[in-house]
Amino acid sequence: MKQYVRQFKKQFIIGPAFKLSEAILELFIPLIMAKIVDVGIANGDIPYILKMGGLMLLQGTVGFAFAVICQYSAASAQQGIGTLLRRDLFRKIHTLSQKQQDAFSDSTLTTRILNDVNQVQTAVAMFIRLAFRWPFIILGSLLAAMALDLKLSVIFLVAAVALSVLLYVVLSRSRPLYRRIQKKTDTLSAITEDSLSGVRVIRAFQKIGFHKKQFGSVNDDVTRINLHVARLNACLNPLSFALLNLCIVLLLLLGGKRIQVGTLTQGQMIAFTNYMTQILMSIMIFANTIVLFTKASASVERIEEVLHLTPDMVEGSVDTVSTENAQTAAAFRDVSFSYADSAEPVLSHISLEIPKGATVGIVGATGAGKSTLMKLLCRLYDADEGAVEVFGEDVKAYTNKALHGAVHLVSQGNPLFKGTVRENLVCGKKEISDETIKEALKIADAAEFIFALPEGLDAPVSEGGKNFSGGQKQRLTIARALLGEPEILIFDDSLSALDFATEAKIRRNLADFKGNKTIILISQRIHVIQNADCIFVLEDGTLAGSGTHKELLDSNELYREICRSQNAEEVPACVQ
């Protein structure tokens, strides 16, 4: 956090300086009150009372101006640090590998960017406004009281020590609870996100009661821990006020005797009472500030846990993908891979080559490793063993911009983003014309329903594209991939939500559009891949066969079994 504080060191100097100046003025108020009582009221000197009252008014006005300057400095630092933290967290998350992101849930990352940063912002503002003021008030009031009457000021010391012990006991018990609250809040966010995104499934399967119970259980835990913390903190105010009033009673009792013997004036007694109130109230406010800092410290730890992560996937330096001299579009050289939470490897010693400009099919049972293979090709993950190449160069050698510009993955669940259709299709590329967009939409068979909308390309897209059907979203994501003009297009079951007629039309359009591009089709449907130049069959993370549709029918039992599992009308070429 130090680097963020340094960027606002001016605010961290000016704010406390003006707050201390305000505190100094505040310390003179009891002394002026003592003078008004002992001199003005005792002697009936109205002009003196008015003069000292005017001085108090002037001090109040100047103190108000100092407070405004401090508040402005605090607000500037608060918002500035919050903005930088959110920006850096967001950027850091996007530099992490998919493997590192998998270690966190989406909900906890969202909570850290929003809730934890808000906690830090509040702590920054309170630090500038209060962290120096209240200790100074406590020390200044104590010194002023000692200057008035050293023996009577012992009450102040005893009260300050007693209240400090009380604060330590309460805060030492509440600090670990704040960490538990943050973790439970992450869990609550995850449950909420799952329930909201899957609300249709929940209703369809009548699981509302189960999810209510699940949410209620975690919510009750959050409530219980918060109540525990609240009870601990609730002890502060009544105990502190009891101590304050006890000290004031003791002060009045002993001070009254000293007034009777003439060693203390009535005005000094009023000043003593004011200083006592200032000290104990300052300690209480300082305690609440410490509570805020305790919350913020837990948030800082969670934020730094993300910021201090070193990306384990370093991009290379090759910023251009050259296709001219390459014989293969992609190659896997003895590749093995396992997910972090997987006991068994997902891919084992895969070796295959995808010719440049070919249309390739990949087929296999669910869990065979088809999608994982393509994630390695896009370098969403790095292989544990072996090498993955794109146009003769290891994917690790490319910059992310170069690799992802050359290889586009259209997955089954590719999302749309809140905005407009145009914004979703061009993805920030301003040079793409409407004619080019229309051509991509035609290939993806999406032009008809998009231009039937009143706003056309400027039609709104809701969060996650919920205002479009599954098939419409798939067609839009295909059009988006085409507009990226990649050399390798991967369709990972991205036609699954379409009817056979629409699917066949898109496949014909892609065949006409293809040119020299390499197309990789991943599908459970044999008729989608049967016309591919080469088909690779995966089984339990290993390569079980390769060849054309006819070659595999003749030589590969697993491929024949997949064909037999699909009816004759759907896959006529598989009927033997």
C-alpha positions as semicolon CSV with decimal commas, in nm:
position;residue;x (nm);y (nm);z (nm)
1;M;0,000;0,000;0,000
2;K;0,296;0,233;0,046
3;Q;0,326;0,311;-0,324
4;Y;-0,034;0,435;-0,330
5;V;0,015;0,653;-0,022
6;R;0,325;0,810;-0,178
7;Q;0,123;0,932;-0,475
8;F;-0,094;1,135;-0,236
9;K;0,169;1,237;0,017
10;K;0,068;1,603;-0,022
11;Q;-0,283;1,519;0,100
12;F;-0,137;1,303;0,379
13;I;0,068;1,604;0,496
14;I;-0,177;1,891;0,443
15;G;-0,482;1,709;0,584
16;P;-0,336;1,609;0,923
17;A;-0,151;1,943;0,952
18;F;-0,474;2,143;0,926
19;K;-0,654;1,896;1,151
20;L;-0,383;1,940;1,414
21;S;-0,416;2,316;1,381
22;E;-0,789;2,280;1,444
23;A;-0,714;2,062;1,748
24;I;-0,475;2,323;1,888
25;L;-0,748;2,587;1,864
26;E;-0,991;2,346;2,030
27;L;-0,755;2,301;2,328
28;F;-0,773;2,674;2,404
29;I;-1,153;2,673;2,437
30;P;-1,163;2,542;2,799
31;L;-0,900;2,798;2,902
32;I;-1,103;3,081;2,748
33;M;-1,412;2,948;2,926
34;A;-1,218;2,951;3,253
35;K;-1,121;3,315;3,194
36;I;-1,482;3,410;3,116
37;V;-1,600;3,253;3,445
38;D;-1,313;3,368;3,668
39;V;-1,276;3,720;3,525
40;G;-1,582;3,817;3,322
41;I;-1,864;3,662;3,523
42;A;-1,692;3,700;3,863
43;N;-1,638;4,073;3,805
44;G;-1,954;4,135;3,600
45;D;-1,732;4,257;3,315
46;I;-1,965;4,238;3,012
47;P;-1,714;4,383;2,759
48;Y;-1,458;4,121;2,866
49;I;-1,715;3,843;2,825
50;L;-1,806;3,972;2,476
51;K;-1,438;4,005;2,381
52;M;-1,358;3,649;2,490
53;G;-1,679;3,522;2,327
54;G;-1,573;3,691;2,003
55;L;-1,234;3,523;2,034
56;M;-1,409;3,186;2,070
57;L;-1,621;3,262;1,763
58;L;-1,310;3,353;1,566
59;Q;-1,141;3,031;1,674
60;G;-1,448;2,834;1,570
61;T;-1,453;3,002;1,225
62;V;-1,082;2,941;1,164
63;G;-1,118;2,584;1,292
64;F;-1,407;2,528;1,050
65;A;-1,192;2,650;0,758
66;F;-0,909;2,417;0,867
67;A;-1,156;2,127;0,890
68;V;-1,284;2,194;0,536
69;I;-0,928;2,189;0,397
70;C;-0,857;1,864;0,583
71;Q;-1,182;1,711;0,460
72;Y;-1,099;1,804;0,099
73;S;-0,753;1,648;0,131
74;A;-0,902;1,333;0,285
75;A;-1,163;1,303;0,008
76;S;-0,897;1,351;-0,263
77;A;-0,672;1,081;-0,117
78;Q;-0,966;0,851;-0,047
79;Q;-1,104;0,859;-0,399
80;G;-0,763;0,864;-0,563
81;I;-0,630;0,560;-0,379
82;G;-0,958;0,375;-0,433
83;T;-0,946;0,445;-0,806
84;L;-0,584;0,330;-0,837
85;L;-0,646;0,015;-0,632
86;R;-0,947;-0,087;-0,840
87;R;-0,757;-0,016;-1,161
88;D;-0,449;-0,214;-1,054
89;L;-0,655;-0,504;-0,920
90;F;-0,850;-0,524;-1,244
91;R;-0,531;-0,511;-1,451
92;K;-0,354;-0,764;-1,231
93;I;-0,642;-1,011;-1,258
94;H;-0,618;-0,992;-1,638
95;T;-0,242;-1,062;-1,628
96;L;-0,287;-1,379;-1,425
97;S;-0,301;-1,712;-1,597
98;Q;-0,625;-1,904;-1,606
99;K;-0,467;-2,145;-1,361
100;Q;-0,407;-1,865;-1,110
101;Q;-0,754;-1,722;-1,160
102;D;-0,900;-2,067;-1,095
103;A;-0,749;-2,046;-0,745
104;F;-0,996;-1,764;-0,672
105;S;-1,367;-1,762;-0,733
106;D;-1,525;-1,488;-0,945
107;S;-1,722;-1,374;-0,642
108;T;-1,415;-1,327;-0,420
109;L;-1,236;-1,126;-0,687
110;T;-1,544;-0,906;-0,726
111;T;-1,567;-0,861;-0,349
112;R;-1,201;-0,762;-0,330
113;I;-1,233;-0,504;-0,606
114;L;-1,549;-0,350;-0,459
115;N;-1,602;-0,419;-0,089
116;D;-1,240;-0,448;0,025
117;V;-1,132;-0,138;-0,165
118;N;-1,423;0,053;-0,009
119;Q;-1,300;-0,051;0,337
120;V;-0,953;0,077;0,253
121;Q;-1,095;0,404;0,119
122;T;-1,286;0,463;0,443
123;A;-0,972;0,390;0,646
124;V;-0,768;0,636;0,437
125;A;-1,019;0,915;0,496
126;M;-1,037;0,843;0,869
127;F;-0,661;0,827;0,896
128;I;-0,618;1,174;0,750
129;R;-0,906;1,322;0,947
130;L;-0,870;1,150;1,283
131;A;-0,553;0,946;1,328
132;F;-0,344;1,245;1,444
133;R;-0,618;1,464;1,585
134;W;-0,738;1,245;1,868
135;P;-0,399;1,140;2,009
136;F;-0,299;1,507;2,003
137;I;-0,623;1,608;2,178
138;I;-0,565;1,342;2,443
139;L;-0,204;1,445;2,504
140;G;-0,278;1,819;2,483
141;S;-0,572;1,796;2,722
142;L;-0,367;1,595;2,967
143;L;-0,079;1,845;2,961
144;A;-0,318;2,139;2,997
145;A;-0,489;1,970;3,295
146;M;-0,153;1,901;3,456
147;A;-0,058;2,267;3,412
148;L;-0,379;2,370;3,593
149;D;-0,346;2,123;3,882
150;L;-0,091;1,842;3,882
151;K;-0,244;1,638;4,165
152;L;-0,599;1,650;4,027
153;S;-0,475;1,544;3,682
154;V;-0,386;1,199;3,823
155;I;-0,757;1,116;3,770
156;F;-0,699;1,175;3,397
157;L;-0,409;0,930;3,386
158;V;-0,601;0,659;3,569
159;A;-0,904;0,705;3,341
160;A;-0,690;0,699;3,025
161;V;-0,512;0,377;3,130
162;A;-0,839;0,206;3,229
163;L;-1,004;0,297;2,899
164;S;-0,697;0,188;2,700
165;V;-0,707;-0,156;2,865
166;L;-1,077;-0,182;2,781
167;L;-1,005;-0,094;2,417
168;Y;-0,726;-0,349;2,390
169;V;-0,944;-0,631;2,524
170;V;-1,230;-0,552;2,285
171;L;-1,023;-0,491;1,972
172;S;-0,795;-0,793;2,019
173;R;-1,104;-1,014;2,022
174;S;-1,279;-0,847;1,729
175;R;-0,989;-0,839;1,480
176;P;-0,998;-1,212;1,387
177;L;-1,375;-1,193;1,349
178;Y;-1,347;-0,932;1,073
179;R;-1,138;-1,174;0,865
180;R;-1,405;-1,441;0,910
181;I;-1,673;-1,192;0,803
182;Q;-1,485;-1,116;0,479
183;K;-1,450;-1,487;0,396
184;K;-1,816;-1,553;0,470
185;T;-1,909;-1,254;0,253
186;D;-1,716;-1,416;-0,035
187;T;-1,916;-1,737;0,011
188;L;-2,241;-1,542;0,028
189;S;-2,153;-1,358;-0,294
190;A;-2,075;-1,686;-0,470
191;I;-2,407;-1,842;-0,364
192;T;-2,595;-1,529;-0,472
193;E;-2,422;-1,523;-0,809
194;D;-2,496;-1,891;-0,872
195;S;-2,860;-1,854;-0,769
196;L;-2,920;-1,547;-0,986
197;S;-2,745;-1,687;-1,294
198;G;-2,922;-2,022;-1,260
199;V;-3,263;-1,894;-1,153
200;R;-3,442;-2,059;-1,446
201;V;-3,294;-2,400;-1,368
202;I;-3,371;-2,357;-0,998
203;R;-3,736;-2,282;-1,075
204;A;-3,763;-2,559;-1,333
205;F;-3,641;-2,822;-1,087
206;Q;-3,827;-2,675;-0,789
207;K;-3,506;-2,617;-0,596
208;I;-3,602;-2,277;-0,459
209;G;-3,636;-2,418;-0,107
210;F;-3,291;-2,581;-0,120
211;H;-3,122;-2,261;-0,238
212;K;-3,308;-2,054;0,019
213;K;-3,184;-2,290;0,287
214;Q;-2,828;-2,276;0,151
215;F;-2,833;-1,897;0,131
216;G;-3,000;-1,869;0,471
217;S;-2,737;-2,088;0,637
218;V;-2,444;-1,875;0,518
219;N;-2,639;-1,553;0,572
220;D;-2,712;-1,660;0,930
221;D;-2,340;-1,726;0,982
222;V;-2,257;-1,375;0,857
223;T;-2,527;-1,231;1,083
224;R;-2,407;-1,431;1,382
225;I;-2,044;-1,320;1,343
226;N;-2,147;-0,959;1,284
227;L;-2,365;-0,968;1,594
228;H;-2,076;-1,111;1,793
229;V;-1,854;-0,825;1,679
230;A;-2,134;-0,576;1,741
231;R;-2,178;-0,704;2,096
232;L;-1,807;-0,667;2,162
233;N;-1,799;-0,315;2,021
234;A;-2,127;-0,229;2,196
235;C;-1,948;-0,275;2,526
236;L;-1,723;0,020;2,444
237;N;-1,976;0,301;2,460
238;P;-2,161;0,216;2,787
239;L;-1,841;0,120;2,969
240;S;-1,661;0,427;2,839
241;F;-1,946;0,659;2,934
242;A;-1,968;0,495;3,278
243;L;-1,596;0,552;3,324
244;L;-1,631;0,911;3,199
245;N;-1,914;0,992;3,437
246;L;-1,737;0,823;3,727
247;C;-1,428;1,032;3,664
248;I;-1,634;1,352;3,637
249;V;-1,805;1,272;3,968
250;L;-1,467;1,206;4,127
251;L;-1,330;1,524;3,971
252;L;-1,621;1,733;4,101
253;L;-1,588;1,580;4,446
254;L;-1,216;1,642;4,482
255;G;-1,224;1,967;4,282
256;G;-1,503;2,107;4,499
257;K;-1,288;2,063;4,808
258;R;-0,997;2,237;4,637
259;I;-1,226;2,525;4,537
260;Q;-1,333;2,562;4,901
261;V;-0,973;2,593;5,022
262;G;-0,892;2,832;4,736
263;T;-0,635;2,625;4,550
264;L;-0,865;2,595;4,246
265;T;-1,103;2,846;4,086
266;Q;-1,450;2,775;3,949
267;G;-1,332;2,852;3,596
268;Q;-1,041;2,610;3,629
269;M;-1,286;2,348;3,751
270;I;-1,495;2,399;3,436
271;A;-1,178;2,372;3,227
272;F;-1,086;2,050;3,410
273;T;-1,428;1,903;3,337
274;N;-1,402;2,000;2,968
275;Y;-1,056;1,849;2,939
276;M;-1,175;1,530;3,105
277;T;-1,463;1,508;2,858
278;Q;-1,228;1,579;2,566
279;I;-0,983;1,309;2,675
280;L;-1,235;1,032;2,725
281;M;-1,444;1,121;2,421
282;S;-1,126;1,133;2,213
283;I;-1,025;0,789;2,336
284;M;-1,368;0,653;2,242
285;I;-1,358;0,808;1,895
286;F;-1,001;0,690;1,855
287;A;-1,123;0,341;1,947
288;N;-1,388;0,350;1,673
289;T;-1,118;0,464;1,432
290;I;-0,908;0,165;1,534
291;V;-1,208;-0,059;1,463
292;L;-1,218;0,085;1,111
293;F;-0,846;0,025;1,070
294;T;-0,891;-0,331;1,194
295;K;-1,151;-0,393;0,923
296;A;-0,932;-0,225;0,664
297;S;-0,624;-0,428;0,761
298;A;-0,812;-0,749;0,680
299;S;-0,913;-0,597;0,345
300;V;-0,556;-0,482;0,273
301;E;-0,430;-0,838;0,324
302;R;-0,688;-0,970;0,076
303;I;-0,607;-0,699;-0,179
304;E;-0,231;-0,752;-0,150
305;E;-0,281;-1,127;-0,187
306;V;-0,391;-1,055;-0,545
307;L;-0,159;-0,760;-0,618
308;H;0,152;-0,948;-0,504
309;L;0,084;-1,248;-0,725
310;T;0,346;-1,293;-0,993
311;P;0,193;-1,412;-1,322
312;D;0,317;-1,766;-1,385
313;M;0,253;-1,730;-1,758
314;V;0,499;-1,480;-1,907
315;E;0,427;-1,369;-2,263
316;G;0,699;-1,390;-2,524
317;S;0,852;-1,123;-2,747
318;V;0,743;-1,233;-3,096
319;D;0,475;-0,978;-3,188
320;T;0,390;-1,107;-3,536
321;V;0,256;-1,446;-3,639
322;S;0,421;-1,540;-3,969
323;T;0,231;-1,797;-4,177
324;E;0,433;-1,790;-4,499
325;N;0,697;-2,058;-4,438
326;A;0,499;-2,274;-4,194
327;Q;0,376;-2,615;-4,303
328;T;0,148;-2,667;-4,005
329;A;-0,100;-2,429;-3,849
330;A;-0,072;-2,594;-3,507
331;A;0,119;-2,883;-3,355
332;F;0,120;-3,064;-3,022
333;R;0,452;-3,227;-2,933
334;D;0,412;-3,495;-2,663
335;V;0,181;-3,270;-2,461
336;S;0,056;-3,362;-2,112
337;F;-0,157;-3,146;-1,886
338;S;-0,340;-3,159;-1,553
339;Y;-0,563;-2,906;-1,382
340;A;-0,461;-2,791;-1,035
341;D;-0,745;-2,977;-0,864
342;S;-0,725;-3,287;-1,087
343;A;-0,581;-3,610;-0,951
344;E;-0,532;-3,757;-1,299
345;P;-0,387;-3,591;-1,611
346;V;-0,647;-3,452;-1,851
347;L;-0,414;-3,496;-2,148
348;S;-0,137;-3,757;-2,174
349;H;0,141;-3,745;-2,434
350;I;-0,065;-3,597;-2,716
351;S;0,122;-3,556;-3,045
352;L;-0,058;-3,433;-3,355
353;E;-0,023;-3,179;-3,635
354;I;-0,292;-2,962;-3,793
355;P;-0,206;-2,868;-4,152
356;K;-0,220;-2,505;-4,254
357;G;-0,543;-2,414;-4,434
358;A;-0,713;-2,744;-4,343
359;T;-1,048;-2,805;-4,182
360;V;-0,992;-3,037;-3,888
361;G;-1,242;-3,217;-3,667
362;I;-1,187;-3,330;-3,309
363;V;-1,425;-3,581;-3,155
364;G;-1,442;-3,788;-2,841
365;A;-1,653;-3,867;-2,538
366;T;-1,731;-3,605;-2,275
367;G;-1,419;-3,548;-2,065
368;A;-1,184;-3,680;-2,332
369;G;-0,985;-3,352;-2,327
370;K;-1,105;-3,189;-2,650
371;S;-1,171;-2,841;-2,507
372;T;-0,859;-2,856;-2,290
373;L;-0,650;-2,923;-2,599
374;M;-0,781;-2,604;-2,760
375;K;-0,727;-2,403;-2,440
376;L;-0,361;-2,499;-2,459
377;L;-0,355;-2,390;-2,823
378;C;-0,493;-2,049;-2,722
379;R;-0,252;-2,050;-2,426
380;L;-0,519;-2,009;-2,166
381;Y;-0,308;-2,269;-1,985
382;D;0,049;-2,388;-2,034
383;A;0,122;-2,754;-2,091
384;D;0,286;-2,941;-1,802
385;E;0,502;-3,133;-2,049
386;G;0,575;-3,103;-2,418
387;A;0,530;-2,807;-2,651
388;V;0,237;-2,643;-2,831
389;E;0,321;-2,466;-3,158
390;V;0,136;-2,221;-3,379
391;F;0,277;-2,183;-3,731
392;G;0,605;-2,342;-3,628
393;E;0,664;-2,125;-3,322
394;D;0,608;-2,224;-2,959
395;V;0,302;-2,041;-2,825
396;K;0,517;-1,922;-2,532
397;A;0,729;-1,720;-2,772
398;Y;0,440;-1,499;-2,890
399;T;0,304;-1,191;-2,725
400;N;-0,053;-1,234;-2,607
401;K;-0,174;-0,981;-2,862
402;A;-0,008;-1,166;-3,150
403;L;-0,124;-1,513;-3,044
404;H;-0,482;-1,418;-2,965
405;G;-0,501;-1,217;-3,284
406;A;-0,407;-1,526;-3,484
407;V;-0,611;-1,786;-3,292
408;H;-0,977;-1,731;-3,202
409;L;-1,176;-1,970;-2,989
410;V;-1,556;-1,972;-3,018
411;S;-1,678;-2,182;-2,726
412;Q;-2,027;-2,306;-2,650
413;G;-2,067;-2,060;-2,363
414;N;-1,897;-1,756;-2,519
415;P;-2,053;-1,456;-2,344
416;L;-2,196;-1,133;-2,474
417;F;-2,137;-0,813;-2,280
418;K;-2,371;-0,538;-2,174
419;G;-2,374;-0,268;-2,441
420;T;-2,486;-0,277;-2,804
421;V;-2,464;-0,541;-3,076
422;R;-2,205;-0,331;-3,258
423;E;-1,987;-0,297;-2,946
424;N;-1,999;-0,671;-2,889
425;L;-1,903;-0,750;-3,246
426;V;-1,617;-0,505;-3,302
427;C;-1,469;-0,539;-2,949
428;G;-1,324;-0,188;-2,954
429;K;-1,193;-0,193;-3,313
430;K;-1,304;0,140;-3,458
431;E;-1,189;0,077;-3,815
432;I;-1,444;-0,196;-3,891
433;S;-1,712;-0,071;-4,133
434;D;-2,082;-0,153;-4,118
435;E;-2,051;-0,343;-4,446
436;T;-1,783;-0,570;-4,300
437;I;-2,000;-0,630;-3,993
438;K;-2,299;-0,714;-4,212
439;E;-2,091;-0,963;-4,412
440;A;-1,979;-1,140;-4,091
441;L;-2,339;-1,150;-3,968
442;K;-2,451;-1,306;-4,297
443;I;-2,188;-1,582;-4,270
444;A;-2,301;-1,649;-3,912
445;D;-2,668;-1,640;-4,028
446;A;-2,734;-1,359;-3,778
447;A;-2,807;-1,071;-4,017
448;E;-3,178;-1,145;-4,045
449;F;-3,269;-1,126;-3,677
450;I;-3,028;-0,839;-3,601
451;F;-3,157;-0,609;-3,875
452;A;-3,514;-0,702;-3,785
453;L;-3,453;-0,512;-3,458
454;P;-3,555;-0,143;-3,466
455;E;-3,205;-0,027;-3,365
456;G;-3,020;-0,278;-3,583
457;L;-2,651;-0,287;-3,493
458;D;-2,715;-0,038;-3,214
459;A;-2,970;-0,266;-3,046
460;P;-2,898;-0,307;-2,674
461;V;-2,746;-0,622;-2,533
462;S;-2,831;-0,694;-2,170
463;E;-2,587;-0,839;-1,919
464;G;-2,469;-1,179;-2,046
465;G;-2,682;-1,134;-2,359
466;K;-2,994;-1,250;-2,176
467;N;-3,220;-1,071;-2,424
468;F;-3,105;-1,313;-2,699
469;S;-3,166;-1,686;-2,727
470;G;-2,886;-1,940;-2,695
471;G;-2,871;-1,994;-3,072
472;Q;-2,868;-1,619;-3,141
473;K;-2,584;-1,568;-2,895
474;Q;-2,383;-1,845;-3,060
475;R;-2,429;-1,689;-3,402
476;L;-2,324;-1,347;-3,273
477;T;-2,009;-1,490;-3,115
478;I;-1,925;-1,661;-3,446
479;A;-1,964;-1,328;-3,626
480;R;-1,743;-1,163;-3,361
481;A;-1,470;-1,421;-3,419
482;L;-1,488;-1,375;-3,797
483;L;-1,443;-0,997;-3,759
484;G;-1,117;-1,062;-3,571
485;E;-0,974;-1,205;-3,896
486;P;-0,776;-1,486;-3,727
487;E;-0,561;-1,739;-3,909
488;I;-0,700;-2,023;-3,696
489;L;-1,071;-2,044;-3,607
490;I;-1,172;-2,291;-3,337
491;F;-1,538;-2,383;-3,297
492;D;-1,573;-2,569;-2,968
493;D;-1,924;-2,712;-2,983
494;S;-2,032;-2,359;-3,075
495;L;-2,313;-2,477;-3,304
496;S;-2,480;-2,694;-3,039
497;A;-2,773;-2,457;-2,975
498;L;-2,870;-2,439;-3,344
499;D;-3,119;-2,646;-3,537
500;F;-2,981;-2,870;-3,812
501;A;-3,087;-2,641;-4,097
502;T;-2,923;-2,331;-3,948
503;E;-2,615;-2,529;-3,852
504;A;-2,580;-2,668;-4,205
505;K;-2,621;-2,319;-4,353
506;I;-2,347;-2,175;-4,130
507;R;-2,113;-2,464;-4,215
508;R;-2,167;-2,398;-4,587
509;N;-2,106;-2,026;-4,534
510;L;-1,787;-2,099;-4,344
511;A;-1,666;-2,334;-4,620
512;D;-1,718;-2,058;-4,879
513;F;-1,555;-1,797;-4,652
514;K;-1,266;-2,015;-4,538
515;G;-0,998;-1,929;-4,794
516;N;-0,655;-2,008;-4,646
517;K;-0,775;-2,006;-4,287
518;T;-0,745;-2,311;-4,067
519;I;-1,071;-2,423;-3,907
520;I;-1,091;-2,661;-3,611
521;L;-1,431;-2,811;-3,535
522;I;-1,501;-2,973;-3,198
523;S;-1,836;-3,146;-3,182
524;Q;-2,023;-3,448;-3,051
525;R;-2,217;-3,465;-3,377
526;I;-2,042;-3,671;-3,641
527;H;-2,216;-3,495;-3,930
528;V;-2,051;-3,165;-3,823
529;I;-1,699;-3,301;-3,868
530;Q;-1,739;-3,586;-4,120
531;N;-1,636;-3,369;-4,418
532;A;-1,322;-3,240;-4,243
533;D;-0,985;-3,295;-4,411
534;C;-0,868;-3,478;-4,100
535;I;-1,041;-3,598;-3,783
536;F;-0,866;-3,664;-3,451
537;V;-1,030;-3,900;-3,202
538;L;-0,956;-3,850;-2,832
539;E;-1,020;-4,101;-2,555
540;D;-0,946;-4,032;-2,186
541;G;-0,690;-3,766;-2,270
542;T;-0,500;-3,970;-2,529
543;L;-0,502;-3,969;-2,908
544;A;-0,703;-4,277;-3,011
545;G;-0,692;-4,229;-3,388
546;S;-0,675;-3,988;-3,680
547;G;-0,773;-3,980;-4,044
548;T;-1,062;-3,896;-4,270
549;H;-1,417;-3,997;-4,190
550;K;-1,399;-4,300;-4,420
551;E;-1,056;-4,408;-4,293
552;L;-1,171;-4,395;-3,931
553;L;-1,487;-4,589;-4,009
554;D;-1,271;-4,862;-4,156
555;S;-1,002;-4,871;-3,888
556;N;-1,115;-4,716;-3,558
557;E;-1,361;-4,901;-3,333
558;L;-1,417;-4,602;-3,103
559;Y;-1,512;-4,381;-3,397
560;R;-1,747;-4,649;-3,528
561;E;-1,908;-4,673;-3,185
562;I;-1,965;-4,297;-3,181
563;C;-2,124;-4,322;-3,525
564;R;-2,347;-4,612;-3,422
565;S;-2,464;-4,415;-3,117
566;Q;-2,611;-4,152;-3,350
567;N;-2,917;-4,238;-3,556
568;A;-2,908;-4,298;-3,929
569;E;-3,110;-3,992;-4,021
570;E;-2,872;-3,765;-3,838
571;V;-2,554;-3,935;-3,961
572;P;-2,634;-4,116;-4,284
573;A;-2,271;-4,161;-4,378
574;C;-2,211;-4,370;-4,065
575;V;-2,468;-4,634;-4,152
576;Q;-2,284;-4,943;-4,270
